Amino acid sequence: MKLHVQSIHFTADAKLLDFLQKKLDKLETFNDSIIDGEVFLKLDKNESKGYKVVNIKLNIPGNEIVVKEQRDSFEEAIDHAYDTLKNQLTKHKEKSVSH
C-alpha cells in the first residue's frame, strides 16, 4: 500500500517508518480495495493522555476511514490504530458484500 507519511514537530527515523509500513500493509488482508493512505505523526506536549499522536486516513473506493490515536509511544499508538482500522475495514467489506 502506498503511504504518504508526515511527521510534525520532529523527524521520524527509518525504524519507525518501517514499523508503520509493515503494520499497515497487513490491513490489505482484511480489505484489498485500499487505494492509499495518509499518516500524520505528531508530538503534542499539551495532552495528558500521551503526547504522541498518530492520525491515519485510508482511502477506499467511495469512502475514507480516519483513525486518531494518542499514546505514550508511536508504536503503541500505531498498534491501537491498526486494531481500529482492522475492525472498520472488516465492517466496511461485510457491508459492501451484503449490498
N, C-alpha and C positions, 0 to 999 in steps of 0.2 A: 504494500500500500504506500502511496506517495504521501508523505507528511511534510508540512511546512511548519517548522518549529521556530518560535521567537522566545528568547529569554530576556526578561525585563529586569533591569537593575543589577544584572550580573551576566557573566559569560558561562554558558553551560559547557561542561567538559565532555569529551568524547564518550566516556564511560556511561554517563547519564543519558546521552542521546542514543547510544546503542541499546541500553536497557529499555528506553521508551519505544524505540522502533521494534525491537523484538516482541515486547509485550503487546503492542497494538497490532502487529502483524498476525498474532494469534486470533484476533477478532474475526478475521476473514473465514475462520472455520464455522462461525455461528451465522454469518450472513455474508455471502460472497458478492453482494451488489454494492459494497462500499466503493465510492468513487475516489475520494481522497480525504485528507484530514488536516486540520489546523490545530496546533498546540501552542499554548502560551504558558510559559514557566515564569513565575513572578515571586519576588521576595516582598512580603508585606509585613513590615515590622510593627504595625499598629494593631494587629489582631491578637487576641488572647488564646485562640484555639489552634495555634500553629501558624508560623509565618511563611510557610512555603505553599504556594498556590499553583495548582495545575488546572488549566481550563482547556478542555478538548472539544472540538467541534468536528463531527464526521458528516460528510455529505453522502447521502444515499439517494437514489432516484426518487424525486418528488418530495424529499424531506431532508431535514438535517437533525442530528442528535447532538445536544450540547450537555456536557457534564463539567461541573466545577468541584474540585476537592481541595481542602486545606488541611495540611498535616504538619508534623514536625520535620519530616524529610520528604524530598521529592519522590523517592522510591515508594514510600508508604502512600503518598497521595496518588501516584500512578496506579498502584495496586488497587486502591479503593475505586478509582475512576474506571479501571478495567472491569471490575466486577459490575459496576453500574451500567457501563456500556454493553457488556455481555448480555445482561438482563433485558435492556432496552432493544438491542438488536434482535434477540430471540423473539421478544413480543412482537416487534415490527414484522419480522419474517412470518410468524404464525398468523398475524392479522392479514398480511397481504396474500398469503396462501389460501386463507379461508374466504377471501372475497373473490 
